[in-house]
Amino acid sequence: MQLSAFSVPPSLRALPLLALLILPGLVPATALEAQANEVRDSPVLVVSGTARVEVAPDRARISFAVETEAETAREAGDANARLMDRVIEAVRGTEVRGLRVETSGYTLTPRYRTVRDDRTREIAGYTARNHVQVIVDEVEPVGRIVDAALDAGANRVAGLQFEVRDTEPHRKEALRQAVARARGEAEVMAEALGIRLGSPQHVQGGAEVPFPRGPQLRMEVMAMADEAPMTPVEAGLQTISANVTIRFLIHDEN
């Protein structure tokens, strides 16, 4: 079968136009290669943009621990259970909306002492540790919750973290700002160079989700719990960062 430049065989007339265009012989391969080479060899302007969006945390995770000691494992466990029940009751008694309490760990371990000329060890008692995590979708009542737990008998504040529940809108905003700054830089540079900015050919980048904050605040709470009428807690702000690199085609104004 032969194809001419002026006619299409009846068997091919029903094919979509795109299928006809890519048939061998209708569009020279050299033309497509030339267009690709032209784009690849065109002068480009590469710019970068960064942005940071600060967000107030709206969730807190507080980890409490109750530690008790006794001569037997049963006594240590029973004492720990009674004390932890009081702590949980006190925390729930704050009546903070949406408060959740989860057990995050429990250990019961023997304590040893050395006897007989420092050569033999024997069990001197047992230590029970019970960890719970309190999750609350508010930041303001955190100090009140900490105080309630300490007053009820919690003897360890094992951790305090602040989070942003939904980071996606803020991540997208950071990306938008980073892209806008990159384009702004490119426009200023193009104007100064006397060139015309073309379309973007390559974009690379993204936005980082912040990690929960808390270790420094945890130490502050532990240090001040016995001194202040209400434990002061400041959540601060969390930062979402975005970075993009864009490669623009450029054209001579002439």
Residue frames relative to the residue before (quaternion, step in Angstrom):
aa qw qx qy qz dx dy dz
M 1.0000 0.0000 0.0000 0.0000 0.00 0.00 0.00
Q 0.1565 -0.7881 0.5922 0.0608 3.58 -0.91 0.92
L 0.2429 -0.7512 0.5993 0.1322 3.53 -1.15 0.77
S 0.1930 -0.7616 0.6077 0.1160 3.54 -1.03 0.80
A 0.6106 -0.5670 0.4135 0.3670 3.53 -1.26 0.30
F 0.7435 0.4233 -0.2146 0.4711 3.62 1.22 -0.38
S 0.7887 0.2307 -0.1365 0.5533 3.63 1.19 -0.16
V 0.2147 -0.7460 0.6180 0.1247 3.53 -1.26 0.59
P 0.5025 -0.6610 0.4539 0.3233 3.62 -0.73 0.93
P 0.6100 -0.5844 0.3873 0.3692 3.62 -1.04 0.73
S 0.6440 0.5494 -0.3340 0.4146 3.62 0.99 -0.73
L 0.7201 0.4227 -0.2468 0.4917 3.60 1.20 -0.40
R 0.4927 0.6984 -0.4253 0.2976 3.59 1.23 -0.24
A 0.6685 0.5087 -0.3081 0.4467 3.64 1.12 -0.53
L 0.5282 0.6364 -0.4196 0.3741 3.61 1.22 -0.23
P 0.5697 -0.5787 0.4420 0.3811 3.61 -1.10 0.63
L 0.6464 -0.5435 0.3744 0.3829 3.50 -1.24 0.59
L 0.6260 0.5516 -0.3479 0.4276 3.59 1.02 -0.80
A 0.6420 0.5209 -0.3290 0.4563 3.57 0.98 -0.78
L 0.6487 0.5111 -0.3227 0.4624 3.59 1.00 -0.75
L 0.6616 0.5368 -0.3165 0.4172 3.55 0.97 -0.86
I 0.7380 0.4044 -0.2526 0.4775 3.59 1.00 -0.60
L 0.4101 0.6952 -0.4950 0.3218 3.60 1.21 0.18
P 0.5520 -0.6116 0.4383 0.3594 3.60 -0.93 0.78
G 0.7736 0.3467 -0.2715 0.4558 3.51 -0.98 0.91
L 0.6660 0.4931 -0.3271 0.4542 3.61 1.13 -0.54
V 0.7735 0.1189 -0.0869 0.6164 3.64 1.07 -0.73
P 0.3955 -0.7349 0.4893 0.2531 3.60 -0.47 1.10
A 0.5206 -0.6430 0.4678 0.3108 3.56 -0.99 0.87
T 0.6147 0.5704 -0.3541 0.4140 3.56 1.04 -0.69
A 0.6121 0.5486 -0.3599 0.4413 3.62 1.10 -0.62
L 0.6628 0.4915 -0.3075 0.4739 3.60 0.96 -0.87
E 0.6482 0.5107 -0.3186 0.4664 3.56 0.97 -0.81
A 0.6388 0.5329 -0.3298 0.4463 3.57 1.00 -0.79
Q 0.6491 0.5074 -0.3232 0.4656 3.59 0.99 -0.81
A 0.6520 0.5088 -0.3178 0.4636 3.59 0.97 -0.84
N 0.6595 0.5031 -0.3092 0.4651 3.56 0.96 -0.83
E 0.6262 0.5518 -0.3402 0.4332 3.56 1.06 -0.77
V 0.6628 0.4881 -0.3012 0.4813 3.58 1.00 -0.87
R 0.6751 0.5081 -0.2970 0.4448 3.54 0.94 -0.93
D 0.7378 0.4165 -0.2295 0.4791 3.58 0.98 -0.77
S 0.4820 0.6734 -0.4456 0.3400 3.62 1.24 -0.11
P 0.5318 -0.6172 0.4608 0.3520 3.60 -1.06 0.64
V 0.1325 -0.7984 0.5861 0.0391 3.55 -1.04 0.80
L 0.2463 -0.7180 0.6300 0.1641 3.51 -1.36 0.37
V 0.1415 -0.8039 0.5763 0.0402 3.59 -0.64 1.15
V 0.0269 0.8005 -0.5950 0.0665 3.57 -0.73 1.10
S 0.2361 -0.7505 0.5999 0.1457 3.54 -1.29 0.45
G 0.0825 -0.7871 0.6095 0.0472 3.54 -1.19 0.59
T 0.0982 -0.7853 0.6096 0.0452 3.56 -1.04 0.78
A 0.0078 -0.7840 0.6208 -0.0023 3.55 -1.21 0.54
R 0.1198 -0.7720 0.6209 0.0635 3.53 -1.22 0.62
V 0.1178 -0.7804 0.6131 0.0338 3.52 -0.87 1.02
E 0.2322 -0.7803 0.5686 0.1183 3.57 -0.73 1.08
V 0.0774 -0.8072 0.5846 -0.0262 3.53 -0.87 1.07
A 0.3937 -0.7018 0.5413 0.2439 3.57 -1.01 0.82
P 0.4611 -0.6819 0.4834 0.2978 3.64 -0.77 0.93
D 0.1314 -0.7987 0.5832 0.0680 3.56 -1.12 0.66
R 0.7170 0.3149 -0.2649 0.5627 3.59 1.19 0.49
A 0.1014 -0.7839 0.6104 0.0505 3.56 -1.10 0.76
R 0.1434 -0.7478 0.6429 0.0831 3.54 -1.20 0.71
I 0.0495 -0.8012 0.5958 -0.0256 3.55 -0.61 1.17
S 0.1524 -0.7939 0.5853 0.0627 3.57 -0.77 1.05
F 0.0861 -0.7859 0.6122 0.0113 3.55 -0.75 1.13
A 0.0992 -0.7731 0.6215 0.0790 3.54 -1.24 0.48
V 0.1732 -0.7448 0.6364 0.1011 3.52 -1.17 0.72
E 0.0705 -0.8026 0.5923 -0.0063 3.57 -0.74 1.09
T 0.0197 0.7929 -0.6074 0.0457 3.56 -0.86 1.00
E 0.1895 -0.7732 0.5977 0.0946 3.56 -1.20 0.63
A 0.0966 0.7759 -0.6189 0.0750 3.56 -1.14 0.70
E 0.6495 -0.5372 0.3654 0.3950 3.56 -1.27 0.26
T 0.7795 0.2285 -0.1340 0.5676 3.60 1.05 -0.68
A 0.6282 -0.5440 0.3998 0.3868 3.52 -1.26 0.47
R 0.6363 0.5400 -0.3264 0.4439 3.59 0.98 -0.81
E 0.6755 0.4910 -0.2975 0.4627 3.57 0.89 -0.90
A 0.6520 0.5042 -0.3198 0.4674 3.58 0.97 -0.81
G 0.6740 0.4968 -0.2982 0.4583 3.59 0.94 -0.86
D 0.6648 0.5009 -0.3116 0.4584 3.58 0.94 -0.87
A 0.6527 0.5069 -0.3189 0.4640 3.59 0.94 -0.85
N 0.6488 0.5207 -0.3159 0.4562 3.56 1.01 -0.81
A 0.6507 0.5225 -0.3197 0.4488 3.58 0.94 -0.88
R 0.6580 0.5055 -0.3194 0.4577 3.60 0.93 -0.85
L 0.6821 0.4863 -0.2944 0.4601 3.56 0.91 -0.89
M 0.6632 0.4951 -0.3173 0.4630 3.60 0.93 -0.82
D 0.5965 0.5532 -0.3685 0.4498 3.62 1.06 -0.64
R 0.6515 0.5052 -0.3164 0.4693 3.59 0.99 -0.80
V 0.6459 0.5236 -0.3236 0.4516 3.58 0.99 -0.86
I 0.6770 0.4882 -0.2980 0.4632 3.58 0.84 -0.95
E 0.6415 0.5207 -0.3268 0.4588 3.58 0.98 -0.81
A 0.6620 0.5026 -0.3087 0.4624 3.56 0.98 -0.83
V 0.6424 0.5183 -0.3254 0.4613 3.60 0.99 -0.82
R 0.6839 0.4617 -0.2915 0.4839 3.58 0.90 -0.87
G 0.6068 0.5794 -0.3452 0.4207 3.56 1.16 -0.53
T 0.5337 0.6101 -0.4160 0.4120 3.59 1.21 -0.20
E 0.2619 -0.8210 0.4718 0.1866 3.58 1.33 -0.34
V 0.2542 0.7518 -0.5533 0.2529 3.54 1.01 0.87
R 0.4998 -0.6872 0.4415 0.2881 3.56 -0.81 1.02
G 0.8480 0.1760 -0.1421 0.4794 3.56 -1.00 0.90
L 0.3804 0.7371 -0.4864 0.2747 3.61 1.20 0.27
R 0.0672 -0.7837 0.6172 0.0180 3.57 -1.00 0.93
V 0.1653 -0.7705 0.6106 0.0789 3.55 -1.09 0.79
E 0.0047 -0.8019 0.5957 -0.0454 3.57 -0.79 1.06
T 0.4051 -0.6743 0.5553 0.2700 3.57 -1.03 0.77
S 0.1433 -0.8288 0.5388 0.0472 3.58 -0.70 1.06
G 0.8185 -0.1023 0.0557 0.5626 3.63 1.20 -0.13
Y 0.0120 -0.7806 0.6248 -0.0053 3.54 -1.19 0.62
T 0.0322 0.7900 -0.6112 0.0370 3.57 -0.92 0.94
L 0.0695 -0.7502 0.6564 0.0386 3.52 -1.22 0.67
T 0.0702 0.8337 -0.5346 0.1193 3.57 -0.28 1.28
P 0.4767 -0.6650 0.4874 0.3050 3.59 -1.09 0.63
R 0.2642 -0.7066 0.6288 0.1883 3.51 -1.33 0.49
Y 0.2265 -0.8063 0.5391 0.0887 3.55 -0.90 0.96
R 0.0965 -0.7440 0.6526 0.1062 3.51 -1.36 0.37
T 0.4250 -0.7121 0.5091 0.2305 3.52 -1.15 0.65
V 0.0165 -0.7935 0.6077 -0.0285 3.57 -0.92 0.94
R 0.7905 0.3418 -0.2345 0.4508 3.55 -1.37 0.01
D 0.7622 -0.4070 0.2051 0.4597 3.50 0.38 1.32
D 0.6370 -0.5801 0.3202 0.3939 3.56 0.97 0.89
R 0.5589 0.6191 -0.3925 0.3878 3.60 1.09 0.52
T 0.7738 0.2920 -0.1504 0.5416 3.57 1.12 -0.56
R 0.1967 -0.7700 0.5964 0.1130 3.54 -1.08 0.80
E 0.0415 -0.7844 0.6184 0.0260 3.53 -1.12 0.71
I 0.5859 -0.5895 0.4226 0.3613 3.55 -1.20 0.50
A 0.2146 -0.7936 0.5627 0.0866 3.53 -0.80 1.09
G 0.7729 -0.2035 0.1572 0.5800 3.58 1.19 -0.40
Y 0.4117 -0.6964 0.5331 0.2478 3.54 -1.31 -0.18
T 0.2074 -0.7566 0.6102 0.1102 3.53 -1.23 0.66
A 0.1291 -0.7809 0.6091 0.0510 3.56 -0.82 1.04
R 0.0375 -0.7859 0.6172 -0.0016 3.56 -0.93 0.94
N 0.0524 -0.7900 0.6107 -0.0146 3.55 -0.83 1.05
H 0.1341 -0.8004 0.5832 0.0355 3.57 -0.73 1.12
V 0.0174 -0.7691 0.6388 0.0126 3.55 -1.02 0.84
Q 0.2399 -0.7471 0.6026 0.1459 3.53 -1.21 0.60
V 0.1857 -0.7632 0.6134 0.0821 3.52 -0.91 1.02
I 0.1035 -0.7898 0.6043 0.0168 3.55 -0.76 1.11
V 0.0490 0.8006 -0.5922 0.0769 3.56 -0.78 1.03
D 0.3520 -0.7590 0.5175 0.1794 3.56 -0.91 0.98
E 0.6176 0.4184 -0.3825 0.5452 3.51 1.00 0.99
V 0.3579 -0.7334 0.5358 0.2169 3.55 -1.18 0.51
E 0.6038 0.6265 -0.3496 0.3475 3.56 0.97 -0.83
P 0.7624 0.3988 -0.2538 0.4418 3.68 0.79 -0.81
V 0.3488 0.7695 -0.4892 0.2165 3.63 1.20 0.11
G 0.6567 0.5165 -0.3206 0.4463 3.59 0.88 -0.87
R 0.6473 0.5193 -0.3107 0.4634 3.57 1.01 -0.81
I 0.6470 0.5118 -0.3176 0.4675 3.58 1.02 -0.79
V 0.6346 0.5269 -0.3267 0.4614 3.58 0.97 -0.84
D 0.6753 0.4981 -0.3011 0.4530 3.58 0.87 -0.92
A 0.6360 0.5314 -0.3306 0.4515 3.58 0.98 -0.83
A 0.6683 0.4949 -0.3036 0.4651 3.60 0.95 -0.85
L 0.6666 0.4967 -0.3093 0.4618 3.59 0.92 -0.84
D 0.6528 0.5161 -0.3162 0.4556 3.58 0.96 -0.84
A 0.6889 0.4857 -0.2777 0.4609 3.59 1.09 -0.69
G 0.7039 -0.4863 0.2660 0.4441 3.60 1.23 -0.15
A 0.4226 0.6729 -0.5034 0.3395 3.62 1.17 0.07
N 0.1445 -0.8279 0.5383 0.0623 3.58 -0.75 0.99
R 0.7382 0.2645 -0.2346 0.5746 3.57 1.25 0.37
V 0.1441 -0.7080 0.6808 0.1199 3.54 -1.09 0.81
A 0.1877 -0.8605 0.4678 0.0737 3.55 0.03 1.35
G 0.8184 -0.1076 0.0757 0.5595 3.61 1.11 -0.37
L 0.0420 -0.7693 0.6373 0.0178 3.51 -1.24 0.59
Q 0.0450 0.8091 -0.5802 0.0823 3.56 -0.63 1.14
F 0.2023 -0.7530 0.6146 0.1196 3.52 -1.15 0.75
E 0.0744 -0.8110 0.5802 -0.0086 3.56 -0.96 0.91
V 0.3444 -0.6474 0.6225 0.2732 3.50 -1.43 0.17
R 0.4348 -0.7397 0.4434 0.2592 3.58 -0.53 1.13
D 0.8048 0.1006 -0.0255 0.5844 3.60 0.81 -0.97
T 0.1135 -0.8346 0.5383 0.0291 3.56 -0.20 1.27
E 0.4965 0.7134 -0.4173 0.2652 3.61 1.16 -0.42
P 0.6646 0.4825 -0.3428 0.4562 3.69 0.78 -0.78
H 0.6761 0.4858 -0.2956 0.4685 3.58 0.97 -0.79
R 0.6122 0.5379 -0.3449 0.4659 3.58 1.09 -0.66
K 0.6634 0.4943 -0.3053 0.4716 3.59 0.95 -0.85
E 0.6345 0.5234 -0.3337 0.4606 3.59 1.02 -0.77
A 0.6373 0.5170 -0.3298 0.4667 3.59 0.98 -0.78
L 0.6401 0.5164 -0.3216 0.4693 3.60 1.01 -0.78
R 0.6417 0.5220 -0.3284 0.4560 3.59 0.94 -0.87
Q 0.6753 0.4912 -0.3005 0.4609 3.56 0.90 -0.89
A 0.6425 0.5221 -0.3289 0.4543 3.59 0.98 -0.79
V 0.6555 0.4954 -0.3126 0.4766 3.60 0.95 -0.83
A 0.6494 0.5171 -0.3230 0.4544 3.60 0.93 -0.85
R 0.6654 0.4917 -0.3112 0.4675 3.59 0.97 -0.78
A 0.6295 0.5228 -0.3386 0.4644 3.57 1.02 -0.73
R 0.6670 0.4837 -0.3050 0.4776 3.60 0.91 -0.87
G 0.6272 0.5368 -0.3385 0.4515 3.59 1.00 -0.75
E 0.6377 0.5113 -0.3218 0.4778 3.57 1.00 -0.82
A 0.6638 0.5111 -0.3102 0.4493 3.57 0.91 -0.90
E 0.6598 0.5133 -0.3168 0.4481 3.61 0.94 -0.82
V 0.6464 0.5079 -0.3206 0.4706 3.57 0.99 -0.82
M 0.6744 0.4927 -0.2981 0.4621 3.58 0.89 -0.88
A 0.6490 0.5163 -0.3251 0.4545 3.57 0.98 -0.82
E 0.6489 0.5089 -0.3204 0.4661 3.58 0.97 -0.83
A 0.6681 0.5019 -0.3056 0.4564 3.59 0.93 -0.86
L 0.7101 0.4457 -0.2542 0.4823 3.58 1.09 -0.69
G 0.4332 -0.7133 0.4539 0.3124 3.59 1.24 -0.19
I 0.5412 0.5846 -0.4176 0.4369 3.56 1.04 0.79
R 0.4189 -0.6828 0.5368 0.2649 3.55 -1.28 0.31
L 0.3984 -0.7325 0.5104 0.2100 3.52 -0.87 1.06
G 0.2485 -0.7832 0.5568 0.1218 3.55 -0.86 1.02
S 0.7396 -0.3908 0.2970 0.4605 3.54 -1.25 -0.40
P 0.5435 -0.6015 0.4593 0.3632 3.60 -1.17 0.49
Q 0.2485 -0.7929 0.5447 0.1133 3.56 -0.92 0.94
H 0.7986 0.0314 0.0077 0.6009 3.57 1.14 -0.53
V 0.0412 -0.7830 0.6206 -0.0112 3.56 -0.96 0.95
Q 0.0371 0.7911 -0.6077 0.0595 3.55 -0.90 0.96
G 0.4744 0.6666 -0.4868 0.3061 3.56 -0.98 0.79
G 0.0364 -0.7886 0.6129 0.0333 3.54 -1.30 -0.30
A 0.4080 -0.6839 0.5485 0.2549 3.53 -1.38 -0.05
E 0.3504 -0.7447 0.5388 0.1798 3.53 -1.06 0.84
V 0.3489 -0.7068 0.5765 0.2154 3.55 -1.07 0.83
P 0.4500 -0.7152 0.4520 0.2860 3.63 -0.75 0.93
F 0.4573 -0.6431 0.5364 0.2992 3.53 -1.21 0.60
P 0.5872 -0.5556 0.4328 0.3990 3.60 -1.14 0.50
R 0.3066 -0.7553 0.5550 0.1660 3.55 -1.03 0.84
G 0.3100 0.8081 -0.4796 0.1442 3.53 -1.10 0.50
P 0.5845 0.6298 -0.4139 0.3007 3.68 0.84 -0.72
Q 0.6806 0.4725 -0.3173 0.4613 3.62 0.90 -0.82
L 0.6504 0.5123 -0.3177 0.4621 3.56 1.02 -0.78
R 0.5845 0.5790 -0.3708 0.4309 3.59 1.07 -0.65
M 0.6662 0.4994 -0.3064 0.4615 3.59 0.88 -0.89
E 0.6382 0.5336 -0.3266 0.4487 3.57 1.02 -0.81
V 0.6501 0.5167 -0.3156 0.4592 3.57 0.96 -0.87
M 0.6647 0.5082 -0.3109 0.4508 3.59 0.90 -0.89
A 0.6869 0.4960 -0.2852 0.4482 3.58 1.00 -0.82
M 0.7806 0.3805 -0.1796 0.4622 3.57 0.97 -0.81
A 0.4424 0.7380 -0.4419 0.2536 3.59 1.24 -0.23
D 0.7344 0.4168 -0.2413 0.4783 3.62 0.97 -0.76
E 0.6847 0.5178 -0.2814 0.4289 3.60 1.19 -0.27
A 0.7667 0.3656 -0.1934 0.4910 3.59 0.98 -0.78
P 0.5634 -0.5883 0.4495 0.3666 3.61 -1.10 0.62
M 0.7723 0.0229 -0.0323 0.6340 3.58 1.11 -0.66
T 0.4811 -0.6909 0.4575 0.2862 3.53 -0.76 1.04
P 0.2932 -0.7680 0.5380 0.1866 3.63 -0.61 1.05
V 0.0028 -0.7886 0.6136 -0.0386 3.56 -0.88 0.98
E 0.0717 -0.7825 0.6183 0.0146 3.56 -0.84 1.03
A 0.3307 -0.7845 0.4935 0.1778 3.57 -0.54 1.16
G 0.2897 -0.7660 0.5252 0.2313 3.59 1.06 -0.64
L 0.5217 -0.6080 0.4924 0.3402 3.54 -1.30 -0.38
Q 0.2724 -0.7305 0.5980 0.1858 3.54 -1.19 0.56
T 0.2984 -0.7784 0.5379 0.1251 3.55 -1.05 0.83
I 0.1544 -0.7472 0.6416 0.0788 3.53 -1.00 0.96
S 0.1473 -0.8192 0.5532 0.0342 3.58 -0.61 1.16
A 0.0768 -0.7760 0.6250 0.0365 3.54 -1.16 0.71
N 0.0491 -0.7785 0.6257 0.0039 3.55 -1.12 0.78
V 0.0226 0.7901 -0.6119 0.0284 3.58 -0.94 0.89
T 0.1374 -0.7382 0.6531 0.0977 3.51 -1.28 0.57
I 0.0594 -0.8146 0.5765 -0.0231 3.58 -0.72 1.12
R 0.1892 -0.7580 0.6153 0.1053 3.54 -1.03 0.87
F 0.1310 -0.8010 0.5836 0.0245 3.56 -0.60 1.24
L 0.4287 -0.6148 0.5876 0.3049 3.54 -1.25 0.54
I 0.1110 -0.7813 0.6095 0.0764 3.57 -1.12 0.64
H 0.1736 -0.7812 0.5965 0.0624 3.53 -1.17 0.71
D 0.5128 -0.6241 0.4939 0.3218 3.54 -1.14 0.67
E 0.4994 -0.6657 0.4662 0.3001 3.59 -0.90 0.92
N 0.6562 0.4912 -0.3303 0.4680 3.57 1.08 -0.53
